[in-house]
Amino acid sequence: MSEPTAPMLFAGNPEDDDGIVIDSLVQEMDTTPAPDQMPVESGQTVPVSERPKTTTLMYSGYTLLPNTFDPVQILTADPNRKALIIRATSSTVTDSIRIADDPGKMMEPTGALNGMSGRLPVGNDENFTGHTGPVWVSAKDAAASVLISWWAPTGDDDK
């Protein structure tokens, strides 16, 4: 039995000059042009110094923090933060949470007792006006999980 042979396919046109025509329309460059030689976009650019200042933003959130978790960062540092309000709620009225600007300040119970971190009893709000650093919380001292809510307005000082 003889092997089947594939049919001869003729694809394309070897005399077609499309590639040459397209190449003649494009200018090849090895490097990018200098910024002053770049093509100008149709839109107008606004210098950074003339951009409008941001309006006040409200960052808020909540988390259910089990009493078995290590400290959790709820907010990063923000130099434009105006205030910070933290609320803790729990099913156990004697629970409290620890609040600090560094997780190492609340890892040991002695850290909380000697003023290294603050305690917030559940059912209370605490207003930290002027604190622009990071905020870490822990519910290690709680008997049950604690729901932590926070609100932090931020914005430019000159608005």
N, C-alpha and C positions, 0 to 999 in steps of 0.2 A: 504494500500500500504506500502510496506516495504522500509526502508531507504537504499539507495545504500551504499555499503561499498567500501572503497578505497582499491585498491590492495596493498598487502604487498610488499614493496620495500626493497631489500637487497642491500645496497650501501657499497662499501669498503670491505676490507678483514681484519677482526679482528686479524688474525695471521700475517699480514704484518709487517715486522720489519724495514721499511724505516725510520720511525721517529727516532728510536733508532740509526740506522746507521748514519743518518744526525747529530744527537746530538753528537755522538762520534767524529765527524770531527770538531766541533766548540768548542772553549774554551770559556766558559762564564766568564765574569768579571763584578764585581759590580762597579768598578771605572775605569776611563781612566788611561792608563799608564803615567808615568812621561815622560817629553819631550825627555830625553836621551834614553828612552826605546821604543820610538815610532818606527814603521817600517820606514826604509829609502826609500824615493821615488827614482824612477829611474832617475829623472832629477836632474841637479845640481842647487843648490840655490846660489844666488849672494847676499852677504851682502849689506845692504842699502848704506854703505859708498862707495862701489865700483860700484854702478849703474851709468850708464852714466847720465850726466846732461841733462835736457830737452832743446830742441832747442827753439828758439824764436817762439812764437805763436802769431797770429794776431786775436784778438777778435774784431769783428765788428758787427754792427747791425743798425737798424733804427726803428723808431716808428712814427706814425702819432698821434700827441698829440693834442687833442681838447683843446680849451682855457677854457673849463669848468672843466678840471681835476685838482685834487690836485697834488702836486709834485710826480714824478715817479723816482724810482731809476733805472738808466740804467747800472751802473757798481758797483760791490762790491769792497771792498778794496783789493788791490793786491800789496804786497811788491815788486814784481818783474816787475811791470809795467814800461816800458821804456818811453812811451809818451802817450798822449791822444789827439786826434783831434776830435773836435765836429763841425758839420756843421748844420745850421738851414736854411730851405727854406720855403717860404710861398707865397701865392698869393698877400699878402699885404706887400709892401716893407718897411713900417714903423714898422712892427712887430718886437718883440724881445722875447727871452726866458731868463729865469733866470736859473743860474747854481750855485750849492752850494754842500758842502760836508755833509750837514745835512738838512733835509726837513724843520725844524723849522726856518732856516735862510731865507726862502723865502715865508713864509706864509703871512706875512703882507707887504704891499707896503713899509713901512718905513724900513723894513729889507733890501730890495733891494737898497734903496736910501742911506743908511748909510754904504754901503760897506760889509754888511753881506753876500750878494750873488752877483754874477756877472751877467751882462747882455750881451747877445750875439745878435746883430742885425741880422736879416735874411739876407741870401746871403753872409755871412762871415764864415770863418773857424777860430777856435781858437785852438792853440796848447798849451796844459798844460803839458809840459815836467817836469817830477819830481813829479807830483801829483800821489800818490799811494793810496789815500783814496777813499771812496765811492763817487759816482757822482749822484746827483739828479738834475732833470730838471723840469721846469714848464713853461707852455705857458699861464699863467693867464693874462699876459699883452697884449697878441696878439688879434687882431680883428677876426682872423680866425684860423683854425687848422694849426699847424706848423709841418713840417716833419723834424725830428731830426735824423741825421746820426752820427755814431761815429766809430773810429778806435783806437785800443789800443794794440800795440805790447807789449808782455811780455815775459820774459825768465830769465834764470840765469845770474847773474852779471859777472861771470867769463868766459863766452863764448865769 
